[in-house]
């Protein structure tokens, strides 16, 4: 089975406050999606990320390593979380991505890992 990255995208200033009713509804939907992926045997791992403002970018140029506050990409949208799943083919992975987008109510990008 191939592995795919399903990445969740948010506005760059998304809020991590999960105490509100709206946030709790989305959390419940994502929990249900996670359970479905695990039950189907497609689960590899997943995780949520702190906002991009917490990132540090490490660069190596000509043997010198430098560190700067992140994020690396200057964009209005940043990755906020991800799943790594196993699927038999792209169509099966796209089915999972559709369900993920519905659960988190936001865009989900899907990318296959490089094969051996």
Secondary structure by P-SEA (a helix, b strand, c coil): cbbbbbbbbcccccccccccaaaaaaaaaaaaaaaaaaaaccccccccccccccbbbbbbcccbbbbccccccccccccccccccccccaaaaaaaaaaaaaaacbbbbbbbcccc
